[in-house]
Amino acid sequence: MTNIYTIVCERGIMLDKKLDEILSSLKGEYDLVDIDMDEDSIITLLGELKTLPFLSDYRVIRLTNPKILHSTASIDSRLVEELISFLENPIDTTILITIISPLEYQKIKKDAKDLSKKLFEALTAKGSLYTLAEARPEDMDQIIKEELKDFKVETRAIEELKTRVLGDPTRILSEISKLKLYKDMEKTITAADVDLMVSRDLEDKVYLLTSAIISHARKEALNLYSDFKKSGIMDSQILSSIINKFQELYIVKTMASSGYNKDMIAEAFHVKAGRAYYMMQDASRIKLPDIKAKYEEVVDIDYNIKRGMTDKDNALWLYLLNV
């Protein structure tokens, strides 16, 4: 078994799964120590690597931001040589897991020279190097299938689960974990279970509320409004969120019609590609003139409240009562 692992990956579900896989492969108990080289020194790293485990079988060092791999200019060369020596002859009870972002990895491959290059070669020579792609929204079905392979799951439950996590692969693992614990005895997961265990976040509820307004679903709109109020959210916050959501839908709809793909939209809104995918899906279900008309209605309500022409405590409720 190798003691040295290097993972090239963004933080997220794929990294979490690989870490779980490595840790699960250890035959015995372990202590886990995190070293971040943006905050910790090479002396701290060396000390942790050479420390023997206490009351356990292994000492696992999880190393992040390993900037010494692309530059050792500000570090005593003797310390770098000491680290290289350790990597060439690691202690059997020490497991080193180095996490490198794809951007860092490219920088290392391009800029590493002399001791940095020698250090990276020592890190990967005897160990295992994994390059993992970030999970995509299209991978969501496969993730759910793998994680719930021992459970019988309703189709509606899967669709509702995907809707509630909004294409966030990291969150879906957490929510699936809760569902598995809740239904461990029955081994069956229904849409009702998802409704009970997986909460909708604010963004999700705002989208549902805007959809209800556009489709004139008065009862649904009032129920969602009631949920907001029970959560202690003020009318001004709800109205502001609705306005922002209509703006987002309008812009995304326009961008998609102009040929923008999800990566371009993700960059424009500073969100992950998974979130951009679902933003495009949301916008595709609604006609542009409908978005524009409803946006103007809620902006007028906000304007009239700020001018003192409408009761701020009842204006939104009265509007929803007439959608």
C-alpha positions in Angstrom: 0.0 0.0 0.0 1.3 3.5 -0.9 1.6 6.1 1.8 1.8 9.1 -0.5 -1.3 10.4 -2.4 -1.6 13.5 -4.6 -5.0 14.6 -5.8 -5.5 17.2 -8.5 -9.1 18.4 -8.1 -11.3 21.4 -7.2 -13.0 21.2 -3.8 -16.3 19.3 -4.1 -17.9 16.0 -4.3 -15.3 14.2 -6.4 -12.5 15.2 -3.9 -14.7 14.1 -1.0 -15.3 10.7 -2.6 -11.6 10.2 -3.3 -10.7 11.2 0.2 -13.3 8.8 1.7 -12.0 6.0 -0.6 -8.4 6.5 0.6 -9.3 6.7 4.3 -11.6 3.7 4.0 -8.7 1.7 2.6 -6.6 2.1 5.8 -6.6 -1.1 7.9 -6.9 0.4 11.3 -7.5 3.6 13.2 -6.0 7.0 12.2 -5.4 10.5 13.4 -6.2 13.2 10.8 -4.1 16.4 10.7 -4.7 19.3 8.3 -1.8 21.4 7.1 -2.5 24.5 5.0 0.7 26.0 3.6 -0.9 29.4 3.3 -0.8 29.4 7.1 1.6 26.7 8.2 5.3 26.5 7.7 7.4 23.7 6.2 8.8 23.2 9.7 5.3 22.4 10.9 4.7 20.1 8.0 8.0 18.2 8.7 7.2 17.9 12.4 3.7 16.4 11.7 5.1 14.0 9.0 7.7 12.6 11.5 5.4 12.4 14.5 4.3 8.8 15.3 0.6 8.1 15.8 -0.7 8.1 19.4 -3.3 5.5 20.4 -4.0 4.8 16.7 -2.4 2.9 13.8 -1.8 5.8 11.3 -1.2 9.5 11.2 -2.9 11.0 8.1 -1.6 14.4 7.0 -4.0 16.3 4.6 -1.9 19.0 2.9 -3.5 21.9 1.0 -2.1 24.9 -0.8 1.3 23.3 -1.3 2.9 26.5 -2.8 6.4 25.0 -2.2 5.8 22.8 -5.2 6.1 25.7 -7.7 8.5 27.9 -5.7 11.0 27.3 -2.9 12.7 30.7 -3.3 11.8 31.9 0.2 12.4 28.6 2.0 15.7 27.2 3.5 16.9 24.7 1.0 18.0 22.3 3.8 14.3 22.0 4.9 13.2 21.3 1.3 15.9 18.6 1.0 14.7 17.1 4.3 11.2 16.9 3.0 12.4 15.3 -0.2 14.3 12.8 1.9 11.2 12.0 3.8 9.2 11.4 0.6 11.8 9.1 -0.7 11.7 7.1 2.5 8.4 7.7 4.3 7.4 6.4 7.7 5.1 3.4 7.4 2.6 4.9 9.8 2.4 8.3 8.1 -0.1 8.8 5.2 0.4 12.0 3.2 -2.5 13.3 1.1 -1.6 16.4 -1.0 -4.5 18.3 -2.6 -3.7 20.5 -5.5 -6.2 22.6 -7.5 -6.0 22.2 -11.3 -4.8 25.8 -11.6 -2.0 25.1 -9.1 -1.1 21.9 -10.9 -0.7 23.8 -14.2 1.5 26.3 -12.5 3.7 23.6 -11.0 4.1 21.9 -14.4 5.0 25.2 -16.0 7.1 27.0 -13.4 8.6 24.4 -11.0 12.4 24.4 -11.3 15.4 23.0 -9.3 14.3 22.1 -5.8 10.6 22.6 -6.5 10.7 20.3 -9.5 12.8 17.7 -7.5 10.2 17.9 -4.7 7.3 17.4 -7.0 9.0 14.4 -8.6 9.7 12.9 -5.2 6.1 13.4 -4.2 4.7 11.6 -7.3 7.5 9.0 -7.9 6.5 6.4 -5.2 3.0 7.6 -4.6 -0.3 7.7 -6.4 -1.4 10.7 -8.5 -5.2 11.2 -9.2 -6.5 13.9 -11.6 -10.3 14.2 -11.0 -12.8 16.2 -13.1 -15.3 18.4 -11.3 -18.8 16.8 -11.0 -21.3 18.2 -13.6 -25.1 18.6 -13.4 -25.3 15.8 -16.0 -23.5 13.5 -13.5 -26.2 14.0 -10.9 -28.2 10.9 -11.9 -25.1 8.7 -11.7 -24.2 10.1 -8.3 -27.7 9.3 -7.0 -27.7 5.9 -8.5 -24.3 5.0 -6.9 -25.1 6.4 -3.5 -28.6 4.8 -3.3 -27.8 1.5 -5.0 -29.0 -0.4 -1.9 -32.3 1.4 -1.7 -35.5 1.3 -3.7 -36.1 4.9 -4.8 -39.3 6.4 -6.4 -38.7 8.3 -9.6 -40.5 11.3 -8.2 -38.2 11.2 -5.2 -35.1 11.4 -7.4 -36.6 14.4 -9.4 -37.6 16.2 -6.2 -34.1 15.6 -4.7 -32.4 17.1 -7.7 -34.8 20.1 -7.7 -34.1 20.8 -4.0 -30.3 20.7 -4.2 -30.2 22.9 -7.3 -27.5 21.0 -9.1 -25.1 21.2 -6.1 -23.2 17.9 -6.1 -21.7 18.5 -2.6 -25.0 19.2 -1.1 -26.6 16.2 -2.6 -24.2 13.9 -0.8 -25.1 15.4 2.5 -28.9 15.1 1.8 -28.5 11.5 0.6 -26.7 10.7 3.8 -29.6 12.0 5.8 -32.1 10.0 3.7 -30.1 6.8 4.1 -30.0 7.2 7.9 -33.7 8.0 8.1 -34.7 5.0 5.9 -32.0 2.6 6.9 -34.5 -0.1 8.0 -37.0 0.1 5.2 -34.5 0.6 2.4 -37.2 2.5 0.4 -37.2 6.2 -0.3 -40.3 8.0 -1.4 -41.1 11.6 -2.6 -42.7 12.1 0.8 -39.4 11.2 2.5 -37.5 13.8 0.4 -40.2 16.4 1.2 -39.7 15.7 4.9 -35.9 15.4 5.1 -34.6 17.8 2.4 -35.3 21.4 3.0 -35.8 23.9 0.2 -33.3 26.8 0.4 -34.2 30.4 0.0 -33.2 30.5 -3.7 -35.4 27.5 -4.5 -38.4 29.0 -2.7 -38.0 32.3 -4.5 -37.9 30.6 -7.8 -41.1 28.6 -7.0 -42.8 31.8 -5.8 -41.9 33.6 -9.1 -43.1 30.6 -11.1 -46.4 30.6 -9.1 -46.8 34.4 -9.9 -46.3 33.9 -13.6 -48.6 30.8 -13.8 -51.3 32.5 -11.7 -51.1 29.7 -9.1 -52.6 31.8 -6.2 -52.8 29.0 -3.6 -49.2 27.9 -4.1 -48.0 31.5 -4.0 -49.8 32.2 -0.8 -48.5 29.0 0.8 -44.9 29.9 -0.1 -45.4 33.4 1.2 -46.7 31.9 4.5 -43.5 29.7 4.6 -41.3 32.8 4.3 -43.2 34.6 7.1 -43.0 31.6 9.4 -39.2 31.7 8.9 -39.1 35.3 10.1 -38.4 36.8 6.7 -39.7 40.3 6.2 -41.9 41.4 3.3 -39.3 43.8 2.1 -36.7 40.9 1.9 -39.2 38.7 0.0 -40.1 41.4 -2.4 -36.4 42.2 -3.0 -35.7 38.5 -3.7 -38.6 38.3 -6.1 -37.4 41.4 -8.0 -33.8 40.0 -8.2 -35.1 36.6 -9.4 -37.1 38.2 -12.2 -34.1 40.2 -13.2 -31.9 37.0 -13.2 -34.5 35.1 -15.3 -34.8 37.9 -17.8 -31.0 38.3 -18.2 -30.4 34.5 -18.4 -33.2 34.1 -20.9 -31.8 36.9 -23.1 -28.2 35.5 -22.8 -29.4 31.9 -23.7 -31.3 33.3 -26.7 -28.1 35.0 -27.8 -26.2 31.7 -27.8 -24.5 31.9 -24.4 -23.8 28.4 -22.9 -23.8 27.5 -19.2 -20.0 28.1 -18.7 -20.4 31.7 -20.1 -23.4 32.3 -17.9 -21.6 30.8 -14.9 -18.8 33.3 -15.4 -21.1 36.2 -15.9 -23.0 35.5 -12.6 -19.9 34.3 -10.7 -21.6 30.9 -10.0 -20.6 27.3 -10.6 -21.5 25.6 -13.9 -24.0 23.4 -12.1 -25.9 26.4 -10.8 -25.8 28.0 -14.2 -27.3 24.9 -15.8 -30.3 25.1 -13.5 -30.6 28.8 -14.1 -30.9 28.1 -17.8 -33.4 25.4 -17.1 -35.6 27.8 -15.0 -35.5 30.5 -17.7 -36.3 28.0 -20.5 -39.7 27.3 -18.9 -40.9 30.9 -19.0 -41.6 33.3 -21.9 -39.6 36.5 -22.0 -42.7 38.8 -22.2 -44.2 37.1 -19.1 -41.0 37.7 -17.2 -40.9 41.4 -18.2 -44.6 42.0 -17.3 -44.4 40.4 -13.9 -41.0 42.1 -13.1 -42.6 45.5 -13.9 -45.5 44.7 -11.5 -43.4 43.9 -8.5 -41.1 46.8 -9.2 -44.2 49.1 -9.1 -45.2 47.6 -5.7 -41.7 48.3 -4.3 -41.7 51.8 -5.7 -45.2 52.6 -4.2 -44.1 51.2 -0.8 -41.0 53.4 -0.8 -43.1 56.5 -1.7 -45.5 55.7 1.1 -48.4 55.1 -1.3 -49.0 51.5 -0.3 -49.1 49.8 3.1 -45.8 48.0 3.3 -47.2 45.3 5.6 -50.0 44.2 3.3 -48.9 45.2 -0.2 -47.2 41.9 -1.1 -49.9 39.7 0.4 -52.6 41.7 -1.5 -50.7 41.3 -4.7 -50.3 37.5 -4.3 -54.0 37.3 -3.4 -54.8 38.5 -6.9 -52.2 36.7 -9.1 
